[in-house]
Amino acid sequence: MGIKITYRFLFWLVFFPLSGFCQAKKNSLLFSEAKGYVLCECIRRGYTAADSSLSTKLKDYSGAYFVQISALSLSAQKKISLYVTENIGKYEGVPAEKSASNPTANMVTYSCWKLYESKKVSNYIKKLMRSADW
């Protein structure tokens, strides 16, 4: 009897910390993928806005990773995409070299980097991860 209790105790002693570790690892991966999707969407939208023909010329299939391989749900991707659309304007940089001689200058990468690094994006993703339809 004492040995069975000891084995059960050891099982639970090992199982519970591992299950918590696995969940934390999964959450970390989801958070990272969600932030990556923010960056991907931002760059795609930024270059499409700067020059609509660029989206057909660049042939960047990074977005396919998030749709086909990542653990992000379609619902989460839609919400993140909407968030990027609504908030990218707050992070747009103004290129110093934009002038009459260079009217197409842009700062898409800089703007997306600032959005990606913002505390607001991290907080939004954490809030989204706590929601029921994540």
C-alpha positions in Angstrom: 0.0 0.0 0.0 2.8 2.4 1.0 4.7 1.7 -2.3 1.6 2.4 -4.5 1.0 5.7 -2.7 4.7 6.6 -3.2 4.6 5.8 -6.9 1.4 7.8 -7.4 2.9 10.7 -5.4 6.1 10.6 -7.6 3.9 10.4 -10.8 2.0 13.5 -9.8 5.2 15.2 -8.6 6.7 14.7 -12.1 3.5 15.1 -14.2 2.2 18.4 -13.0 5.4 20.4 -13.4 5.9 18.9 -16.9 2.3 19.8 -18.0 2.8 23.3 -16.8 6.2 23.5 -18.6 4.6 22.2 -21.8 1.8 24.7 -21.7 4.2 27.6 -21.0 6.3 26.5 -24.0 3.2 26.3 -26.2 2.1 29.8 -25.1 5.5 31.1 -25.8 5.4 29.7 -29.3 2.0 31.1 -30.0 3.0 34.5 -28.7 6.1 34.5 -30.9 4.1 33.4 -34.0 1.4 36.0 -33.3 4.1 38.7 -33.2 5.7 37.3 -36.4 2.3 37.5 -38.1 2.0 41.1 -37.0 5.3 41.9 -38.7 4.4 39.9 -41.8 1.0 41.5 -42.2 2.5 45.0 -41.6 5.2 44.6 -44.2 2.7 43.2 -46.7 0.2 46.0 -46.1 2.9 48.7 -46.0 4.4 47.7 -49.4 0.9 47.2 -51.0 0.0 50.7 -49.8 3.3 52.2 -51.0 3.0 50.6 -54.5 0.1 48.2 -55.2 2.2 46.5 -58.0 4.8 45.5 -55.5 2.7 42.7 -54.0 2.7 40.9 -57.3 6.4 41.6 -58.0 7.9 40.6 -54.6 6.5 37.1 -54.5 6.9 36.8 -50.7 5.1 33.7 -49.4 5.9 34.3 -45.7 2.1 34.6 -45.0 1.7 31.0 -46.2 3.7 29.8 -43.2 1.2 31.3 -40.8 -1.8 29.9 -42.7 -0.4 26.4 -43.3 2.1 25.6 -40.6 1.8 27.8 -37.6 -0.4 27.0 -34.6 -2.3 30.3 -35.0 -6.0 29.9 -35.6 -7.7 31.5 -38.5 -9.7 33.6 -36.1 -6.5 34.8 -34.4 -5.0 35.7 -37.8 -8.1 37.7 -38.8 -8.1 39.6 -35.5 -4.3 40.3 -35.8 -4.7 41.4 -39.4 -7.5 43.8 -38.4 -5.4 45.2 -35.5 -2.5 45.9 -37.9 -4.8 47.6 -40.4 -6.2 49.8 -37.6 -2.9 50.6 -35.9 -0.2 50.8 -38.5 -0.8 54.5 -39.0 0.3 55.3 -35.5 3.8 53.9 -36.2 4.5 55.3 -39.7 7.8 56.9 -40.1 8.3 59.9 -42.4 11.3 59.4 -44.7 13.8 62.2 -44.7 14.8 61.4 -48.3 11.2 61.8 -49.6 11.3 64.7 -52.0 10.3 65.7 -55.5 13.3 63.8 -56.8 12.4 60.6 -54.9 8.6 60.6 -54.3 8.3 56.9 -53.7 10.6 56.8 -50.7 9.0 55.0 -47.8 9.8 53.6 -44.3 7.7 50.5 -44.3 10.3 48.3 -42.6 11.0 51.0 -39.9 7.2 51.5 -39.3 6.6 47.7 -39.0 9.6 47.3 -36.7 8.2 50.0 -34.4 4.7 48.4 -34.4 6.3 44.9 -33.8 8.3 46.2 -30.8 5.5 48.2 -29.3 4.2 47.3 -25.8 0.6 47.8 -27.2 1.0 44.9 -29.6 2.4 42.6 -26.9 -0.5 43.5 -24.6 -3.0 43.0 -27.4 -1.6 39.6 -28.2 -1.6 38.5 -24.6 -5.2 39.7 -24.3 -6.2 37.8 -27.4 -4.5 34.7 -26.1 -6.7 34.8 -23.0 -9.9 35.1 -25.0 -12.1 32.0 -25.5 -11.8 32.0 -29.4 -8.0 32.1 -29.5 
